[in-house]
């Protein structure tokens, strides 16, 4: 049986894995999720958050060989963690996530896409430390295909996103590149264009596809869990 650690994306927290964790556990796997610093219930001040503190939080949560999944923005911190502690990570899974190009920040990666659907919905704070998502746009961009009640569950839990981690370049070396990696592409994603996901997925060992938007953990948790279980069979 495998051990999973699930890492959320921007504005989210461990709460977004509510429906997936029990499915993985029912299948006999160990499955956990954490709040990255300044997300969810973590009270780290946003100005103290860096890509390195994200990576260290992930490393601190791993105590056995682990399949490490990152959703969306989470692709960067899981790669940073693999650069620091590859022996503890059996497999990297990028779930409609940014798979880093060496030397680029996440913000730079986002700008490489032909379309940037999230940009007009992002609200930068007056102090320039965080960015929030326009709540009136959240459902259309992130949850359009999710069950009734999803937006009511998610909006009160969403937090501001620290900007510093997204503007920090990441050097991707053979250290993390040697860790087996899978990409789960979401074909109706309205936040990260599917065609750009396909481009990033080319750097992974295998690609899976889900017919859903940016939040498969709510839209189709069973299909997502089944896909993760398939990945364990190849790890």
Long-range contacts (C-beta under 8 A, 24 or more apart in sequence): 1-28, 1-29, 1-30, 1-232, 2-29, 2-30, 2-67, 2-90, 2-232, 2-235, 3-29, 3-30, 3-31, 3-32, 3-64, 3-65, 3-66, 3-67, 4-29, 4-30, 4-31, 4-32, 4-66, 4-67, 4-68, 4-69, 4-228, 5-32, 5-33, 5-34, 5-58, 5-61, 5-62, 5-66, 5-67, 5-68, 5-69, 6-31, 6-32, 6-33, 6-69, 6-71, 7-33, 7-34, 7-36, 7-58, 7-68, 7-69, 7-70, 7-71, 7-74, 7-77, 7-78, 8-33, 8-35, 8-36, 8-39, 8-40, 8-71, 8-74, 9-70, 9-71, 9-72, 9-73, 9-74, 9-97, 10-72, 10-73, 10-133, 10-161, 10-166, 11-39, 11-132, 11-133, 11-158, 11-159, 11-160, 11-161, 12-39, 12-40, 12-71, 12-154, 12-157, 12-158, 13-39, 13-40, 13-41, 13-42, 13-157, 13-159, 14-40, 14-41, 15-40, 15-157, 16-71, 16-154, 16-215, 16-217, 16-218, 17-217, 18-217, 19-217, 19-218, 19-221, 20-217, 20-221, 20-224, 20-225, 20-228, 23-221, 23-222, 23-225, 24-225, 24-228, 24-229, 27-225, 27-229, 29-229, 29-232, 30-64, 32-61, 34-58, 34-61, 36-74, 36-77, 37-162, 38-159, 38-160, 38-162, 39-159, 40-157, 40-159, 46-129, 46-130, 46-160, 46-162, 47-129, 47-162, 47-164, 49-162, 49-164, 49-165, 50-164, 50-165, 50-168, 51-76, 51-77, 51-80, 51-164, 51-165, 51-168, 51-170, 52-80, 53-165, 54-80, 54-81, 54-165, 55-80, 55-81, 55-83, 55-84, 56-84, 59-84, 59-85, 59-88, 62-88, 62-89, 64-88, 65-89, 65-90, 66-90, 67-91, 67-93, 67-228, 67-231, 67-232, 67-235, 68-92, 68-93, 69-93, 69-94, 69-95, 69-228, 70-94, 70-95, 70-97, 71-95, 71-96, 71-97, 71-217, 72-96, 72-97, 72-98, 72-191, 72-192, 72-214, 73-97, 73-98, 73-106, 73-161, 73-165, 73-166, 75-99, 75-100, 76-100, 76-106, 76-165, 76-166, 76-170, 77-165, 79-170, 79-172, 79-176, 80-170, 82-175, 82-176, 82-179, 83-170, 83-171, 83-172, 83-173, 83-175, 83-176, 86-175, 86-176, 86-178, 86-179, 89-179, 90-179, 90-180, 90-235, 91-179, 91-180, 91-181, 91-182, 91-231, 91-235, 92-176, 92-179, 92-180, 92-181, 92-182, 93-181, 93-182, 93-183, 93-184, 93-228, 93-231, 94-181, 94-182, 94-183, 94-184, 94-200, 94-201, 94-204, 95-184, 95-186, 95-216, 95-224, 96-184, 96-185, 96-186, 96-189, 96-191, 96-192, 96-197, 96-214, 96-216, 97-183, 97-192, 97-200, 98-192, 98-200, 99-181, 99-183, 99-200, 99-201, 99-203, 99-204, 100-170, 100-172, 101-172, 102-170, 102-171, 102-172, 102-173, 103-169, 103-170, 103-171, 103-172, 104-169, 104-170, 105-166, 105-167, 105-168, 105-169, 105-170, 106-165, 106-166, 106-167, 107-166, 107-167, 108-169, 112-196, 113-192, 113-193, 113-196, 114-193, 114-195, 114-196, 115-193, 115-196, 117-141, 117-190, 117-191, 117-192, 117-193, 118-191, 118-192, 124-163, 125-160, 128-163, 129-162, 129-163, 129-164, 130-160, 130-161, 130-162, 130-163, 131-160, 131-161, 131-163, 132-160, 132-161, 133-158, 133-161, 140-190, 141-190, 141-191, 141-214, 142-190, 142-191, 142-213, 142-214, 142-215, 143-213, 143-214, 143-215, 143-218, 143-219, 144-190, 144-213, 145-188, 145-212, 145-213, 145-219, 146-213, 146-215, 146-218, 146-219, 147-218, 147-219, 150-215, 150-218, 154-218, 180-205, 180-235, 181-205, 182-206, 182-207, 182-208, 182-231, 183-207, 183-208, 184-208, 184-209, 184-210, 184-216, 184-224, 184-227, 185-209, 185-210, 186-210, 186-212, 186-213, 186-214, 186-216, 187-211, 187-212, 188-212, 188-213, 189-213, 189-214, 190-214, 206-234
